[in-house]
Amino acid sequence: MTRVLVVEHQESCPPAAVGRWLEGEGVELAIVRPYLGDVVPEDLGECDGLVVLGGSMGADEDERARWLPAVRALITRAARERHPVLGICLGHQLAALALGGRTGRNPVGQTVGARTVTRCEEAATDPVAAALPHSAWVPQWNDDAVLALPDGSTALAVNDRGDLLMARFAPTVWGIQGHPEAGREQVERWAATDAGEGGLTGCAVEELPSVLGEVERREPEVESAWRPVVAAWAGLLGAG
């Protein structure tokens, strides 16, 4: 059985559906939770790949999450050793930053809710993104974004605002700015946190029922679009 190391940054951002899809492909998950005191390893050890999940911190907020330098170093090493890496939201940003890109607050503001995704032409020949339909849906909940790609990167998909949604940062490193793993329950927790802390800027509080309802309605389409992408990535595990 193939095995992937999963870095979970906070309890509200578990692997969820992506974890289930990987397990459906016969992949075992080894989850590291540094927010609970787990140590981020220097290498993948006996694991065949790396998944880095989302979180509310910024990719360079090392003082807030002191394990982030270790995660970026692990991504860099995995890329150098040609192990498959998949970053989701914060993980996407961490991969970009680790490999020479730039991240920060999205200049167009917070992105929330179910968003439409359009595949870029370059995705047609990508071993992972080719599995994504030309048009798809994905939940998003992010303030930050990749503002400059690392050298040699390929943009693979954008959302309805034209923001980068998926990219290949290195030969074996992919990032997804959205949250294909998240359903309504998970997104509702993020919304409640942001609303309670005054951080909800992507929509008005009174719009949340509609936003969350759309996330729930799109769940089958999200799985239909993104499960094959995760399966394609899983198919690369152990290939090197």
N, C-alpha and C positions, 0 to 999 in steps of 0.2 A: 504493500500500500504506500502511495506517495503521501508526503507529510509537508504541511506548510506552517511556518511560524507566523502567527497573527499578533500584531501589536494593537492592543486596545487601550485608548487613552483615557476613557472615562466610562462609567457604568451605563450612561445613557446613549452610548454609541457602540453597541455590540456588533458582531458580524451579522447577526440576524439572517435575513434571506440569503445573502451571499454565502454565509457559512453553511446554510442548508444546501444550497446549490453545489458548493464544493464537495460536501459530504456525499451528495448524490452522484458525484463523479468518482467516488471512491477515494477522496482525499481526506486525510486525518488532519485535524486542526490542533496545533499546539499554541495555546493562547497565553501571551505574556501581558500582565496587567501592572505596569510600572506605577500607576496611581495607588495601587495597593501594596507597593513595596517590591514587586518583582524586578529583577535586574534585566535590563535589555542586553542580550548577549553581543559579543563582538563579531560573531559570525553565525551562519545558519546551522552549524553543526550537522546533525543528521537530517535536517529539513531540506526539501527540494526547492522551496520558493518562499516568498515573503509577501504578506498582505499587511498594509498599514491603514488603519481605520481613521475615522473622523474624530473631531473633538472641537471644543469651543475656543481653545487657545490658538494664537497665531503660530505659524510655522517657525518663527524666530523668537517666540516668547519663552526663552530658556529660563528666565527667572520665575515664570509661572509654572512651567512644567520642566523640571531640571533634567529629565531624561531625554529631552528632544535632541541634544547634540549626539547622544548615543544612537538614537534612531536614524538621524541623518548619516552618521558614520556607517551604520549597518546597511542602509540603502546604497551608499557609495560602494561598499565592499561587495554587496550582492550584484550590483551592476557590473563591477569590474570582473567578477568571477562568472558572469553570464547566467546568474540564477534569475528565473522569472520573478518580477516584482509587480504588485498591483497596489496602487495607492488610491484611497477613496477620500474625497473632500480634503480634510487636513492632510491625509496621506499623499494625495495628489500634489498638494502644495509643498510638503516636505521633500518629496522626490525631486520636484523642480528646483527647489532651493539647494538641496544636497548636490545636484549635478550642474550647478552654475547658473540657474535661472534667478528670477526675482519675483517675490511675492509681496502682497500688501493689501490694504483696503481696496476693494473694487471701486473705481471712481464713479460708477453709475449707481452705487448703493447696494444695500442688502438684497439678496435674491431669495425668495421664499416660494414654497408650493410646487405643484406639478408643472414642469416646464416642457415645452416641445424641444426636441433635439433634431438637428439635421447633420447627417454624416458628410464629411468632407470627401472630395474626390480621392485623396490619398488613402482613405480608409479601405478602398476596394482591394488593395494589394497588401494590406496589413494582416498578419496572421491572427490577430485578436479582433480588431475593429471591423474586419470584413463580415463578421457575424452579426453586426448591428444593422438593423433595417435602415433604409435611407431616411426615414422619419420615425421618431420614437418619442416616448415620454420618460421623464425621470424626475423624482422629487429633488428639490434643492433647498438648502437652508444654510446660507453662508454670507458672511460679510467680506471675507478676503477672497483673493483670486491669484492666479499666476499672471503676473504683469509682463514678464519677459521670459521667453522659453530659453532653456539651455541650448547652446550651440548643437546643431545636428538633430534637433527635435523635429517631430512631425505633428502638426495639428490634425486631429482625426474627426472631431465633431464640435459643433457650436450649438448654443441654445438660441431661443427665440430673440434674445437681445444681442446676439452676435458674440457673446462671451465664450471663451474657450471652455469646452465641456469635457473633452477627452483628448489625450495626447500620448505620444510615445516619446519619452525623454531620452532613451538609450535603446540599444538593440533588444534588451530584455526587460525594459521598465515602462510600464503603462500607468497612466493616472486618469481618474474620472472625477471631475469636480462635483458631480451630482451624488445622490445617495440611492443607488438601485437597491440597496439592502433594506431600506426603511419603508415601513407602511404607516398608516395613519397614527397608530398608537405611539410609535416612536417620534414622529414629527410633531404630534400634539404635545409631547413632553418638552421638546425644544421651544415650541411656540409659547407654552406656559412660562418657561424660564425666562425667555426674552421679554415677554409682556410684563412679568413681575419685576424684572430688573431694569425696565425702561430701555431695553435694547431692541425692541421690535420696531423696525423702520421700513421693512419691505412691504408692509400693508398696515391698514388700520386695524385696531383691536376688533372692531365690529365686523370686519371682513373675515376674521379667522374661521368662523363656521363654514363659510363658502370655500375658503382655501383648503381647509382640512377635508371637506367633503369631496373636493376634486382629487386630492391625493388618494383618498379611499377608492373613488370610482376608477382611477387609472391603475390601481394595483395589478390587475390581470395583464394590462398592456405593458406595464413596466417589467413584469416577469417574462412575458413573451419576448420582449426585446433584449433584455439584459442577461437572462439566464444563458442563452447561447454564447454570449460574449465571455461570461465567466467560465463556461465549459471550454471554450477555445483557449483561454488562458491556462486552465487546468491541464489541457492537453499538451502544453509545453513543459510541464513539470517532469524533470528527469530526462528530458530530451537531450541535454548537453552531456 
